[in-house]
Amino acid sequence: IYAITPPNFMFYYLRKYKAQHNVYVICEIEDLWPESLPLSAKTKSMLKPMLKIWGGLRTYNMNFADYLIYECDLFKDYLKKYVDVPGKTVYLSKDDTYLNESLIKFEETLKFVYLGSVNNLIDIDLIITILNISSESHNTELNIIGGGEKINTLVDRCKESNIEVINHGVIYKDKEKADIFKQCHLALNIMKPTVYVGATMKSLEYFHYGMPMINNIQGDTTKIVETYNCGINLTNTEGDVELIREFTSKADNNMLQRLSMASRQVYKKFFSPKSFEVSIGKIFDNVR
């Protein structure tokens, strides 16, 4: 049985099923709940009994599994204190539809792109801060590919700051997304610091399209961006303001093309179908 989790209750039912049947169980852990909830420390404290039960469904029952696959090293390192089960990080993958198209040349307007749902996990305040700092040295534009309950808030905040914003709406076709990406220079990989995640589908899409990024996702993504020099990492501290200012003010064609090629290489190394198939193949070979 290959089970993708959460929901956390799945661990409980799989443990009961395995006790009654001769099966080999692999659990893929794609997210951590309740750890990823963007709640304040005060709210988490108030909800602690309920959150403990919710998380306990996972941490108590996952030791029955024969093998664990983690979405990122951040999850693996966090959960290793609870489990004594073999496991490995296998990053998500995406078919390669990239056409080796260079980013649009940077002239007067620095064009940002945000992909995905604009919801309560996204740090809209930080996104607006980045765009405002960029506008100190360049004309600045934000392209949004996605929807979500906070989409109008983000659009309105951009307009209030006199940032040009283009809302492309929800797009699923790779060709349509590629047409927008190749018109942009920098991607925003921004979530609230309380969200506990190390790698996201958003990051994968950015790497696939060779997008340099401004990133505040912790763990794996921070390490990749730093190691392969395909953007900058924010630390959710006051020092971010000067870091953003220095980075955006120095943006030119040479810098952006170099970062773009580095981002594309990250996709090939960690997120391509070939990389995924090799990793999963080794795991299944051991099962057989």
N, C-alpha and C positions, 0 to 999 in steps of 0.2 A: 504494500500500500504506500503510495506517495501522496502525502497530505500537505496542502498549503495552508499555513496558519498565519495570523488569527482567522477566525474567532478562537478565543481561548478555550471555550467549552469543548472544542474538537479534541483537544488532548485527553480530556476525561473520557469521552466515548471511545476513542481509539485505544486507550489503555484497557478498557473493559472488553473491547472486541478482541484485542490481542491475547488477553488472558483466556479466551474461550476458543481461539483458533490458532493454527500454526501458520503465522504470517510474519513477514519481515516488513517493518515499518520505517519509512523515512519521512521525517517532518521538515518541511521547508518553512523557516520563520521569516516572514516578509515584513513584519512590523512588531513593535512592542507596545502593548496596551496593558496597563494605563500609563506607562512611562511617557508615551508620546503626546499625551494630552497637554495642550497649551494652557495649563492652569497656574495661577499664582501659588506661591508657597502657602498662603493662608487658606486658599480654597482646597488645596491638596490635603492640608492638615485636617480641615473639617470633614473631608470625604474619606479620610484614611481607612476606616473600617471597611467601607464598601470597596475601595480600590485594592485593599489587601486581599480580599476574597477573589476579586476579578483577576488580579495578577497571579494569585495562588493556584487558580485553575491550570495555569501554564506551568509555573515553576515546580509544583508538586507532582504533576502527572507526566511531564515530558521525559522523565528518566526511564520510562518504559520503552522509549523509541530505540531502534537499533542504530540509527544514524540521524544526525541533524545537519541540515543545510541552512546556512545563515545568509541573509541578504547582504550583510556587511560585517566587517571586523568589529565595528562598534557593538553590534548585537552579540557577537560571539564572545567578546571580552566581558561584556556585562553579565551574560548568562553563565559563564564558566564556573562562577561561584555556587551555582545551583545544581549543576548537572555533572554526571560522570559518564557521558555518552560520546563516542567518537563523532567528530563533525568537521565541517569545512565551510569557508565562505565561497559562494559562487555568485558572482554579480549577474544582475539581470542583463538580457541581451536584446538586440534589435537587428532585424535584417538590414543589410547595408544598401541603402538606396541613394547614397551620396554620389553626386556627379562630378566631383572635383572642381566645383565652381568656386572661384575666389570671392571673398567678401567684396562688397561694393567699396570703391575707393573713398577714403575719408576726405571730405572737402571742408565744408563749413559746419555741417550738422553731425553731431555724434549721436548715432541711432542705437537705442537699447531695445532689447526684446525680452518679454516675460512670457513664458509658456506654462499653461496649466490652469488649474482652478484657483481663483482668487477667493480664499475662504478664511476662516478664523486662524488657520495655521500660518498664514502669510503675514510678514511684518511690513504692513503698508507704510508705517511711519519711516522705517529705514529706507524703503524704496524711494519715497519722496525726498528724503535727505540726500540720497545718492544723486538723484536727478537735479536737485537744486544746486548741489556742489558742482556737478558737471556744467550746469548752465553759467557758472561764473566765468568759464573760459571758452565755452562752445555753445552754439545753438544746440539744443537737446530735444530729442524726440523719443517717445516710448511707444513701441508696438506691442500690443497684447494679443496673444493667441490663446483663447480660453474663455471661460465663463465663471460662474460661482456667485455665491450670495453677496460677496463684497466687491464685485466688479464695478458697480456704479460708484462705490465709495472711492476706489482707486482712480477712476476716470475723473471724478469731480475734484479730487485732491490735486491731480495733475493740472486741471484747468485753473484751479485757484492759485497755483504756483506759476502759471503762464508757461507750462510745459506742454508742447504739442504732443497729443496722444492720439493714436490710431487703434481702435478696438476692432480687430479682425473677426472676433467671435470664435466659436468652437470650430476647429478644423481637424479632421482626422487623416485626410489624404496626404501622403508624404510629399508629393509634388507641389501641392498648394503650400504646405509648410515651408518647403525648401525655397520657394519663390520669395517668401517673406524673410526667411533667415538670411539669404544672400544679400538682402538689402540693408541688413543691420550689422553693427560692429561689435556690440557687447551684450552678453546675456546676464540677466539677473537671477541668481540662484539664492533666494532670500526667504527664510522662514523665521518665525519667532524663536528666540534662543531657548525657550522652554521645551521645544519640540525635540524629542530624542530620536534622531535618525542619522545614519551615516552615509547613505546613498539613496538616490531617488530616481524615479523614471524621468523626472525633469532633467536631472544631471546627465542621464544617459542620452536623452535627446540632444542636449547641448553639445556633448562630446561627439555624437554622431555627425552633427552638421558642422563640426569644426568651429564652434562658437567659443571665443574667449569669455570668461565669466568673472563677475564679481560675486563671490560666494561667502556665505556664513554658515553653511551646513557643516557640522562638526565631523570628527572622526575620519572616515575613509576619504570623503570628498576633499576635506581640508588637506589631508596628506597628499592626495593625487595632485591637486592644484599647485601645492608647494613644490613637490618633487619634479613635476613635469613642466612647471612654469607656463601654465596655460590660463593665467588670470591672477587675481589677488584674493586673499582670504581676509575677511573681517573678523574681528575678535569680540564684537559686541561690547566694546569699551569706548571711552572718549577718544582714544587714539585713532579710531576708525575715520574720523572726520578728516584729519590731515592725510591719512593714507589714501582715502578716496580722492582728495583734492590733488595730491601729487600724481596719482595714477591717471586720472582723467585729463589733467592739464598737459601731460606728456603724450597723449594719444596722437599717433600719426600712422601713416600707411605701413611703414616698416614694422613698427611695434605690433600693430593689430594683425598683420599677416603672419608674423612670427608666432604670436600667441595662438592664432587660428590653426596653424600647422601642428603645433604642440597638442592642442585640444583634439584634433583629428587622430593623432598618433595614440592618445590615451584610449580612444574608442577601439582602435584596432587591437590594442594590447589587452584590454580588460573586458570589453563589452561586445565584441563581435560574435556572431554565431559560432565561428570556429573556436574561439576561446571558451565559449560556453559548452560546446559539444565535447571538447577535450576534458574539461573539468567533470561534467556529468558522466561521461563515459568511464572515467577512472573509478568513480563511485559505484556505478552499476556493475563494473567488472568485479569489484570486491564482493558485491551482493551475490552474484552468480557463483 
